[in-house]
Amino acid sequence: EVQLQASGGGLVQAGGSLRLSCAASGLRFAEYSIGWFRQAPGKKREGVSCISSKDGSTYYADSVRGRFTISRDNAKKTVYLQMKNLKPEDTAVYFCAAVLGRPSLQPDYTYWGQGTQVTVSS
């Protein structure tokens, strides 16, 4: 059974930082591209960042570029999302997802984690 466990969310003041983790099991992790998505109340899910399985290439939404950094540790089967200079508009449930092949900021992923809440107060 494939499982993706997202963790690290919480409540932080604007300008603060959080690091999210996505721990995977039940799949050959190194073969999967991983994406982070978020969904705020009343809004559709949006792609935040993703990282390739092949060469570790990274991609970011314009809204987070320069503030968020995605990385992966294949030995630990974990992907991280370091978030700095957080803004109230970053408040959402953050999900990680896995897909074979090329990463994308579109939600065309095979496996999804359960989400972790990030709340940024002003």
C-alpha positions in Angstrom: 0.0 0.0 0.0 1.3 3.4 -1.0 1.3 6.0 1.7 2.3 9.6 1.7 2.5 11.3 5.1 2.6 15.1 5.2 3.7 16.8 8.4 5.2 20.0 9.7 2.2 22.3 9.4 1.2 24.7 12.2 0.4 28.2 13.1 3.0 30.9 12.4 3.1 34.6 12.2 3.6 36.4 9.0 7.3 36.5 8.1 7.9 33.2 9.8 9.1 29.9 8.5 7.9 26.3 8.5 9.3 23.1 7.0 6.9 20.5 5.7 7.9 16.9 5.2 6.4 14.3 3.0 7.4 10.7 4.0 6.6 8.0 1.5 6.3 4.3 1.8 5.1 1.4 -0.4 6.7 2.7 -3.6 10.0 2.9 -5.3 10.5 6.5 -4.2 13.4 7.4 -6.3 11.3 6.8 -9.5 8.6 9.2 -8.5 8.3 12.9 -9.0 6.8 14.6 -6.0 4.6 17.7 -5.9 3.3 19.9 -3.1 -0.2 21.4 -3.5 -2.4 23.5 -1.3 -6.0 24.2 -0.9 -7.5 27.1 0.9 -11.2 27.2 2.0 -13.4 28.0 -1.0 -10.6 27.8 -3.5 -9.4 25.1 -5.8 -6.3 23.1 -5.2 -3.2 24.7 -6.6 0.3 23.5 -7.3 3.0 25.0 -5.1 6.2 23.2 -6.1 7.4 19.9 -7.5 10.7 18.0 -7.9 11.7 15.6 -10.5 12.7 12.0 -9.9 15.3 12.0 -12.7 17.5 14.9 -12.1 16.0 16.7 -9.1 14.8 19.6 -11.2 12.5 21.9 -9.2 9.6 24.0 -10.2 7.7 26.7 -8.3 4.4 28.6 -8.6 5.0 32.3 -9.1 3.4 33.1 -5.8 6.0 31.2 -3.8 9.2 31.4 -5.9 12.0 32.8 -3.9 10.3 32.0 -0.6 9.8 28.2 -0.8 12.4 25.6 -1.5 11.7 22.0 -2.3 14.2 19.2 -1.8 14.3 15.4 -1.6 16.2 12.8 0.3 15.8 9.5 -1.6 17.5 7.5 1.1 14.9 8.7 3.6 12.1 8.6 1.1 11.2 12.1 2.1 10.5 15.4 0.3 10.8 18.7 2.1 9.2 22.0 1.5 11.0 24.8 3.3 8.8 27.8 3.5 10.2 31.2 4.5 8.7 34.7 4.7 5.2 33.2 5.0 2.2 35.4 4.2 -1.4 35.1 5.4 -2.3 34.2 1.8 -0.2 31.0 2.2 -2.8 29.7 4.7 -4.1 26.4 3.4 -4.0 22.7 3.7 -0.8 21.5 2.1 -0.8 18.1 0.3 2.0 16.1 -1.2 1.5 13.8 -4.2 3.6 11.3 -6.2 3.6 10.5 -9.9 5.9 8.4 -12.2 7.5 10.5 -14.8 7.7 14.3 -15.2 6.6 16.5 -12.4 3.9 19.1 -12.9 2.2 21.8 -11.0 -1.1 20.4 -12.3 -2.8 17.9 -9.9 -2.3 15.0 -12.3 -0.7 12.8 -9.7 -1.3 9.2 -8.8 -0.9 9.1 -5.1 -1.9 11.8 -2.5 -1.2 12.3 1.2 -3.7 13.4 3.7 -2.6 17.1 4.1 -1.2 19.3 6.8 -2.7 22.6 7.9 -0.6 25.8 7.6 -2.0 28.9 9.1 -0.2 32.2 8.8 -1.5 35.0 11.1 -1.1 38.7 10.2 
